[in-house]
Amino acid sequence: MGSGRAHCTPTRKETASQQKSLSEMSRDELAAFIAGNQAEIDKIEAELASRAKDVSYLG
């Protein structure tokens, strides 16, 4: 059986345990961290956009 979570995104605790603080990261690590976050944001925005309903005709 599954864990009951719909998505496989790590929880805040799981993410924090494998992540250095920003001040400890090298320039390359920071760039990778930002790129990974941006990719996740883009994925979530695309998912939300696909669920969006056009209500502009109501105004």
PDB file of N, CA, C and O in Angstrom, chain B, residues numbered from 101:
ATOM      1  N   MET B 101       0.825  -1.191   0.000  1.00  0.00           N
ATOM      2  CA  MET B 101       0.000   0.000   0.000  1.00  0.00           C
ATOM      3  C   MET B 101       0.864   1.247   0.000  1.00  0.00           C
ATOM      4  O   MET B 101       2.004   1.205   0.462  1.00  0.00           O
ATOM      5  N   GLY B 102       0.343   2.357  -0.510  1.00  0.00           N
ATOM      6  CA  GLY B 102       1.083   3.610  -0.548  1.00  0.00           C
ATOM      7  C   GLY B 102       1.065   4.307   0.790  1.00  0.00           C
ATOM      8  O   GLY B 102       0.397   3.867   1.726  1.00  0.00           O
ATOM      9  N   SER B 103       1.786   5.370   0.872  1.00  0.00           N
ATOM     10  CA  SER B 103       1.885   6.116   2.120  1.00  0.00           C
ATOM     11  C   SER B 103       0.698   7.044   2.317  1.00  0.00           C
ATOM     12  O   SER B 103       0.537   7.622   3.393  1.00  0.00           O
ATOM     13  N   GLY B 104      -0.130   7.195   1.298  1.00  0.00           N
ATOM     14  CA  GLY B 104      -1.287   8.053   1.416  1.00  0.00           C
ATOM     15  C   GLY B 104      -1.048   9.451   0.870  1.00  0.00           C
ATOM     16  O   GLY B 104      -1.997  10.220   0.718  1.00  0.00           O
ATOM     17  N   ARG B 105       0.187   9.791   0.574  1.00  0.00           N
ATOM     18  CA  ARG B 105       0.461  11.106   0.000  1.00  0.00           C
ATOM     19  C   ARG B 105       0.236  11.053  -1.503  1.00  0.00           C
ATOM     20  O   ARG B 105       0.640  10.098  -2.167  1.00  0.00           O
ATOM     21  N   ALA B 106      -0.407  12.077  -2.032  1.00  0.00           N
ATOM     22  CA  ALA B 106      -0.698  12.114  -3.460  1.00  0.00           C
ATOM     23  C   ALA B 106       0.555  12.385  -4.278  1.00  0.00           C
ATOM     24  O   ALA B 106       0.690  11.897  -5.400  1.00  0.00           O
ATOM     25  N   HIS B 107       1.463  13.157  -3.719  1.00  0.00           N
ATOM     26  CA  HIS B 107       2.680  13.523  -4.445  1.00  0.00           C
ATOM     27  C   HIS B 107       3.895  13.023  -3.691  1.00  0.00           C
ATOM     28  O   HIS B 107       3.822  12.751  -2.493  1.00  0.00           O
ATOM     29  N   CYS B 108       4.998  12.903  -4.382  1.00  0.00           N
ATOM     30  CA  CYS B 108       6.223  12.409  -3.778  1.00  0.00           C
ATOM     31  C   CYS B 108       7.172  13.536  -3.396  1.00  0.00           C
ATOM     32  O   CYS B 108       8.380  13.321  -3.303  1.00  0.00           O
ATOM     33  N   THR B 109       6.647  14.718  -3.175  1.00  0.00           N
ATOM     34  CA  THR B 109       7.509  15.827  -2.789  1.00  0.00           C
ATOM     35  C   THR B 109       7.956  15.624  -1.347  1.00  0.00           C
ATOM     36  O   THR B 109       7.171  15.169  -0.514  1.00  0.00           O
ATOM     37  N   PRO B 110       9.191  15.952  -1.049  1.00  0.00           N
ATOM     38  CA  PRO B 110       9.659  15.759   0.325  1.00  0.00           C
ATOM     39  C   PRO B 110       8.972  16.726   1.278  1.00  0.00           C
ATOM     40  O   PRO B 110       8.581  17.827   0.892  1.00  0.00           O
ATOM     41  N   THR B 111       8.835  16.307   2.503  1.00  0.00           N
ATOM     42  CA  THR B 111       8.271  17.213   3.501  1.00  0.00           C
ATOM     43  C   THR B 111       9.336  18.227   3.882  1.00  0.00           C
ATOM     44  O   THR B 111      10.505  18.071   3.531  1.00  0.00           O
ATOM     45  N   ARG B 112       8.935  19.253   4.592  1.00  0.00           N
ATOM     46  CA  ARG B 112       9.875  20.292   5.012  1.00  0.00           C
ATOM     47  C   ARG B 112      11.007  19.684   5.836  1.00  0.00           C
ATOM     48  O   ARG B 112      12.165  20.079   5.695  1.00  0.00           O
ATOM     49  N   LYS B 113      10.671  18.723   6.695  1.00  0.00           N
ATOM     50  CA  LYS B 113      11.694  18.085   7.543  1.00  0.00           C
ATOM     51  C   LYS B 113      12.712  17.318   6.696  1.00  0.00           C
ATOM     52  O   LYS B 113      13.917  17.424   6.923  1.00  0.00           O
ATOM     53  N   GLU B 114      12.225  16.546   5.719  1.00  0.00           N
ATOM     54  CA  GLU B 114      13.128  15.786   4.845  1.00  0.00           C
ATOM     55  C   GLU B 114      14.037  16.721   4.056  1.00  0.00           C
ATOM     56  O   GLU B 114      15.226  16.444   3.894  1.00  0.00           O
ATOM     57  N   THR B 115      13.490  17.812   3.571  1.00  0.00           N
ATOM     58  CA  THR B 115      14.270  18.765   2.782  1.00  0.00           C
ATOM     59  C   THR B 115      15.340  19.414   3.658  1.00  0.00           C
ATOM     60  O   THR B 115      16.492  19.541   3.243  1.00  0.00           O
ATOM     61  N   ALA B 116      14.967  19.815   4.842  1.00  0.00           N
ATOM     62  CA  ALA B 116      15.899  20.524   5.724  1.00  0.00           C
ATOM     63  C   ALA B 116      17.063  19.639   6.144  1.00  0.00           C
ATOM     64  O   ALA B 116      18.178  20.135   6.306  1.00  0.00           O
ATOM     65  N   SER B 117      16.838  18.354   6.322  1.00  0.00           N
ATOM     66  CA  SER B 117      17.898  17.474   6.800  1.00  0.00           C
ATOM     67  C   SER B 117      18.997  17.271   5.761  1.00  0.00           C
ATOM     68  O   SER B 117      20.131  16.948   6.114  1.00  0.00           O
ATOM     69  N   GLN B 118      18.668  17.458   4.484  1.00  0.00           N
ATOM     70  CA  GLN B 118      19.659  17.222   3.435  1.00  0.00           C
ATOM     71  C   GLN B 118      20.173  18.537   2.834  1.00  0.00           C
ATOM     72  O   GLN B 118      20.879  18.531   1.826  1.00  0.00           O
ATOM     73  N   GLN B 119      19.817  19.646   3.455  1.00  0.00           N
ATOM     74  CA  GLN B 119      20.144  20.949   2.878  1.00  0.00           C
ATOM     75  C   GLN B 119      21.031  21.760   3.826  1.00  0.00           C
ATOM     76  O   GLN B 119      20.742  21.877   5.017  1.00  0.00           O
ATOM     77  N   LYS B 120      22.100  22.309   3.285  1.00  0.00           N
ATOM     78  CA  LYS B 120      22.945  23.227   4.045  1.00  0.00           C
ATOM     79  C   LYS B 120      22.215  24.558   4.164  1.00  0.00           C
ATOM     80  O   LYS B 120      21.283  24.835   3.409  1.00  0.00           O
ATOM     81  N   SER B 121      22.646  25.379   5.117  1.00  0.00           N
ATOM     82  CA  SER B 121      22.106  26.726   5.135  1.00  0.00           C
ATOM     83  C   SER B 121      22.679  27.475   3.930  1.00  0.00           C
ATOM     84  O   SER B 121      23.742  27.124   3.417  1.00  0.00           O
ATOM     85  N   LEU B 122      21.975  28.494   3.494  1.00  0.00           N
ATOM     86  CA  LEU B 122      22.393  29.229   2.305  1.00  0.00           C
ATOM     87  C   LEU B 122      23.790  29.819   2.474  1.00  0.00           C
ATOM     88  O   LEU B 122      24.565  29.877   1.520  1.00  0.00           O
ATOM     89  N   SER B 123      24.108  30.257   3.692  1.00  0.00           N
ATOM     90  CA  SER B 123      25.416  30.870   3.926  1.00  0.00           C
ATOM     91  C   SER B 123      26.563  29.868   3.826  1.00  0.00           C
ATOM     92  O   SER B 123      27.714  30.264   3.644  1.00  0.00           O
ATOM     93  N   GLU B 124      26.257  28.566   3.943  1.00  0.00           N
ATOM     94  CA  GLU B 124      27.285  27.521   3.853  1.00  0.00           C
ATOM     95  C   GLU B 124      27.483  27.017   2.423  1.00  0.00           C
ATOM     96  O   GLU B 124      28.437  26.289   2.149  1.00  0.00           O
ATOM     97  N   MET B 125      26.594  27.399   1.520  1.00  0.00           N
ATOM     98  CA  MET B 125      26.659  26.875   0.154  1.00  0.00           C
ATOM     99  C   MET B 125      27.678  27.642  -0.681  1.00  0.00           C
ATOM    100  O   MET B 125      27.889  28.842  -0.506  1.00  0.00           O
ATOM    101  N   SER B 126      28.297  26.907  -1.587  1.00  0.00           N
ATOM    102  CA  SER B 126      29.177  27.550  -2.560  1.00  0.00           C
ATOM    103  C   SER B 126      28.311  28.216  -3.626  1.00  0.00           C
ATOM    104  O   SER B 126      27.095  28.030  -3.659  1.00  0.00           O
ATOM    105  N   ARG B 127      28.947  28.984  -4.485  1.00  0.00           N
ATOM    106  CA  ARG B 127      28.206  29.654  -5.565  1.00  0.00           C
ATOM    107  C   ARG B 127      27.490  28.625  -6.449  1.00  0.00           C
ATOM    108  O   ARG B 127      26.333  28.823  -6.818  1.00  0.00           O
ATOM    109  N   ASP B 128      28.175  27.535  -6.785  1.00  0.00           N
ATOM    110  CA  ASP B 128      27.568  26.503  -7.632  1.00  0.00           C
ATOM    111  C   ASP B 128      26.410  25.805  -6.921  1.00  0.00           C
ATOM    112  O   ASP B 128      25.390  25.501  -7.539  1.00  0.00           O
ATOM    113  N   GLU B 129      26.570  25.552  -5.620  1.00  0.00           N
ATOM    114  CA  GLU B 129      25.492  24.920  -4.856  1.00  0.00           C
ATOM    115  C   GLU B 129      24.265  25.833  -4.795  1.00  0.00           C
ATOM    116  O   GLU B 129      23.131  25.372  -4.925  1.00  0.00           O
ATOM    117  N   LEU B 130      24.504  27.124  -4.598  1.00  0.00           N
ATOM    118  CA  LEU B 130      23.394  28.081  -4.584  1.00  0.00           C
ATOM    119  C   LEU B 130      22.678  28.103  -5.931  1.00  0.00           C
ATOM    120  O   LEU B 130      21.448  28.111  -5.983  1.00  0.00           O
ATOM    121  N   ALA B 131      23.444  28.113  -7.018  1.00  0.00           N
ATOM    122  CA  ALA B 131      22.847  28.125  -8.352  1.00  0.00           C
ATOM    123  C   ALA B 131      21.990  26.873  -8.569  1.00  0.00           C
ATOM    124  O   ALA B 131      20.892  26.957  -9.119  1.00  0.00           O
ATOM    125  N   ALA B 132      22.489  25.727  -8.140  1.00  0.00           N
ATOM    126  CA  ALA B 132      21.745  24.478  -8.286  1.00  0.00           C
ATOM    127  C   ALA B 132      20.488  24.485  -7.423  1.00  0.00           C
ATOM    128  O   ALA B 132      19.431  24.013  -7.841  1.00  0.00           O
ATOM    129  N   PHE B 133      20.616  25.023  -6.218  1.00  0.00           N
ATOM    130  CA  PHE B 133      19.482  25.128  -5.298  1.00  0.00           C
ATOM    131  C   PHE B 133      18.386  25.997  -5.909  1.00  0.00           C
ATOM    132  O   PHE B 133      17.211  25.632  -5.890  1.00  0.00           O
ATOM    133  N   ILE B 134      18.779  27.150  -6.451  1.00  0.00           N
ATOM    134  CA  ILE B 134      17.815  28.065  -7.074  1.00  0.00           C
ATOM    135  C   ILE B 134      17.176  27.417  -8.294  1.00  0.00           C
ATOM    136  O   ILE B 134      15.961  27.500  -8.476  1.00  0.00           O
ATOM    137  N   ALA B 135      17.976  26.779  -9.122  1.00  0.00           N
ATOM    138  CA  ALA B 135      17.447  26.127 -10.325  1.00  0.00           C
ATOM    139  C   ALA B 135      16.451  25.029  -9.963  1.00  0.00           C
ATOM    140  O   ALA B 135      15.411  24.888 -10.607  1.00  0.00           O
ATOM    141  N   GLY B 136      16.775  24.253  -8.930  1.00  0.00           N
ATOM    142  CA  GLY B 136      15.864  23.192  -8.494  1.00  0.00           C
ATOM    143  C   GLY B 136      14.557  23.749  -7.972  1.00  0.00           C
ATOM    144  O   GLY B 136      13.487  23.216  -8.263  1.00  0.00           O
ATOM    145  N   ASN B 137      14.644  24.822  -7.199  1.00  0.00           N
ATOM    146  CA  ASN B 137      13.429  25.453  -6.696  1.00  0.00           C
ATOM    147  C   ASN B 137      12.605  26.036  -7.831  1.00  0.00           C
ATOM    148  O   ASN B 137      11.380  25.912  -7.834  1.00  0.00           O
ATOM    149  N   GLN B 138      13.264  26.671  -8.797  1.00  0.00           N
ATOM    150  CA  GLN B 138      12.542  27.256  -9.926  1.00  0.00           C
ATOM    151  C   GLN B 138      11.848  26.178 -10.738  1.00  0.00           C
ATOM    152  O   GLN B 138      10.722  26.373 -11.196  1.00  0.00           O
ATOM    153  N   ALA B 139      12.508  25.043 -10.920  1.00  0.00           N
ATOM    154  CA  ALA B 139      11.895  23.937 -11.661  1.00  0.00           C
ATOM    155  C   ALA B 139      10.645  23.434 -10.930  1.00  0.00           C
ATOM    156  O   ALA B 139       9.629  23.141 -11.560  1.00  0.00           O
ATOM    157  N   GLU B 140      10.724  23.337  -9.614  1.00  0.00           N
ATOM    158  CA  GLU B 140       9.578  22.894  -8.818  1.00  0.00           C
ATOM    159  C   GLU B 140       8.446  23.914  -8.908  1.00  0.00           C
ATOM    160  O   GLU B 140       7.282  23.538  -9.048  1.00  0.00           O
ATOM    161  N   ILE B 141       8.777  25.195  -8.831  1.00  0.00           N
ATOM    162  CA  ILE B 141       7.774  26.252  -8.949  1.00  0.00           C
ATOM    163  C   ILE B 141       7.103  26.186 -10.316  1.00  0.00           C
ATOM    164  O   ILE B 141       5.878  26.272 -10.410  1.00  0.00           O
ATOM    165  N   ASP B 142       7.895  26.034 -11.373  1.00  0.00           N
ATOM    166  CA  ASP B 142       7.340  25.961 -12.727  1.00  0.00           C
ATOM    167  C   ASP B 142       6.389  24.782 -12.867  1.00  0.00           C
ATOM    168  O   ASP B 142       5.332  24.898 -13.488  1.00  0.00           O
ATOM    169  N   LYS B 143       6.769  23.641 -12.284  1.00  0.00           N
ATOM    170  CA  LYS B 143       5.936  22.447 -12.360  1.00  0.00           C
ATOM    171  C   LYS B 143       4.599  22.670 -11.654  1.00  0.00           C
ATOM    172  O   LYS B 143       3.545  22.312 -12.179  1.00  0.00           O
ATOM    173  N   ILE B 144       4.649  23.261 -10.467  1.00  0.00           N
ATOM    174  CA  ILE B 144       3.424  23.511  -9.699  1.00  0.00           C
ATOM    175  C   ILE B 144       2.556  24.550 -10.397  1.00  0.00           C
ATOM    176  O   ILE B 144       1.336  24.396 -10.458  1.00  0.00           O
ATOM    177  N   GLU B 145       3.171  25.605 -10.924  1.00  0.00           N
ATOM    178  CA  GLU B 145       2.398  26.621 -11.641  1.00  0.00           C
ATOM    179  C   GLU B 145       1.700  26.025 -12.861  1.00  0.00           C
ATOM    180  O   GLU B 145       0.549  26.359 -13.142  1.00  0.00           O
ATOM    181  N   ALA B 146       2.385  25.151 -13.579  1.00  0.00           N
ATOM    182  CA  ALA B 146       1.778  24.511 -14.749  1.00  0.00           C
ATOM    183  C   ALA B 146       0.606  23.634 -14.331  1.00  0.00           C
ATOM    184  O   ALA B 146      -0.422  23.599 -15.007  1.00  0.00           O
ATOM    185  N   GLU B 147       0.764  22.923 -13.213  1.00  0.00           N
ATOM    186  CA  GLU B 147      -0.322  22.073 -12.727  1.00  0.00           C
ATOM    187  C   GLU B 147      -1.531  22.921 -12.330  1.00  0.00           C
ATOM    188  O   GLU B 147      -2.668  22.586 -12.661  1.00  0.00           O
ATOM    189  N   LEU B 148      -1.277  24.012 -11.622  1.00  0.00           N
ATOM    190  CA  LEU B 148      -2.370  24.893 -11.222  1.00  0.00           C
ATOM    191  C   LEU B 148      -3.037  25.541 -12.433  1.00  0.00           C
ATOM    192  O   LEU B 148      -4.260  25.670 -12.476  1.00  0.00           O
ATOM    193  N   ALA B 149      -2.238  25.946 -13.410  1.00  0.00           N
ATOM    194  CA  ALA B 149      -2.793  26.564 -14.615  1.00  0.00           C
ATOM    195  C   ALA B 149      -3.694  25.584 -15.364  1.00  0.00           C
ATOM    196  O   ALA B 149      -4.706  25.981 -15.942  1.00  0.00           O
ATOM    197  N   SER B 150      -3.326  24.316 -15.351  1.00  0.00           N
ATOM    198  CA  SER B 150      -4.139  23.322 -16.059  1.00  0.00           C
ATOM    199  C   SER B 150      -5.487  23.107 -15.368  1.00  0.00           C
ATOM    200  O   SER B 150      -6.450  22.673 -16.001  1.00  0.00           O
ATOM    201  N   ARG B 151      -5.555  23.409 -14.075  1.00  0.00           N
ATOM    202  CA  ARG B 151      -6.812  23.272 -13.331  1.00  0.00           C
ATOM    203  C   ARG B 151      -7.643  24.551 -13.342  1.00  0.00           C
ATOM    204  O   ARG B 151      -8.807  24.537 -12.943  1.00  0.00           O
ATOM    205  N   ALA B 152      -7.058  25.649 -13.792  1.00  0.00           N
ATOM    206  CA  ALA B 152      -7.719  26.946 -13.721  1.00  0.00           C
ATOM    207  C   ALA B 152      -8.970  26.989 -14.596  1.00  0.00           C
ATOM    208  O   ALA B 152      -9.058  26.310 -15.619  1.00  0.00           O
ATOM    209  N   LYS B 153      -9.910  27.784 -14.178  1.00  0.00           N
ATOM    210  CA  LYS B 153     -11.159  27.945 -14.910  1.00  0.00           C
ATOM    211  C   LYS B 153     -11.272  29.420 -15.303  1.00  0.00           C
ATOM    212  O   LYS B 153     -11.091  30.304 -14.466  1.00  0.00           O
ATOM    213  N   ASP B 154     -11.562  29.676 -16.546  1.00  0.00           N
ATOM    214  CA  ASP B 154     -11.687  31.043 -17.029  1.00  0.00           C
ATOM    215  C   ASP B 154     -13.005  31.640 -16.534  1.00  0.00           C
ATOM    216  O   ASP B 154     -14.091  31.189 -16.899  1.00  0.00           O
ATOM    217  N   VAL B 155     -12.876  32.657 -15.701  1.00  0.00           N
ATOM    218  CA  VAL B 155     -14.085  33.328 -15.199  1.00  0.00           C
ATOM    219  C   VAL B 155     -14.132  34.771 -15.689  1.00  0.00           C
ATOM    220  O   VAL B 155     -14.904  35.579 -15.173  1.00  0.00           O
ATOM    221  N   SER B 156     -13.313  35.095 -16.677  1.00  0.00           N
ATOM    222  CA  SER B 156     -13.256  36.483 -17.162  1.00  0.00           C
ATOM    223  C   SER B 156     -14.577  36.919 -17.790  1.00  0.00           C
ATOM    224  O   SER B 156     -14.879  38.112 -17.822  1.00  0.00           O
ATOM    225  N   TYR B 157     -15.353  35.987 -18.282  1.00  0.00           N
ATOM    226  CA  TYR B 157     -16.632  36.326 -18.894  1.00  0.00           C
ATOM    227  C   TYR B 157     -17.675  36.769 -17.871  1.00  0.00           C
ATOM    228  O   TYR B 157     -18.704  37.334 -18.241  1.00  0.00           O
ATOM    229  N   LEU B 158     -17.415  36.515 -16.582  1.00  0.00           N
ATOM    230  CA  LEU B 158     -18.360  36.879 -15.533  1.00  0.00           C
ATOM    231  C   LEU B 158     -18.333  38.367 -15.225  1.00  0.00           C
ATOM    232  O   LEU B 158     -19.321  38.901 -14.720  1.00  0.00           O
ATOM    233  N   GLY B 159     -17.230  39.054 -15.516  1.00  0.00           N
ATOM    234  CA  GLY B 159     -17.070  40.460 -15.149  1.00  0.00           C
ATOM    235  C   GLY B 159     -17.746  41.336 -16.136  1.00  0.00           C
ATOM    236  O   GLY B 159     -17.721  42.559 -15.996  1.00  0.00           O
TER     237      GLY B 159
END
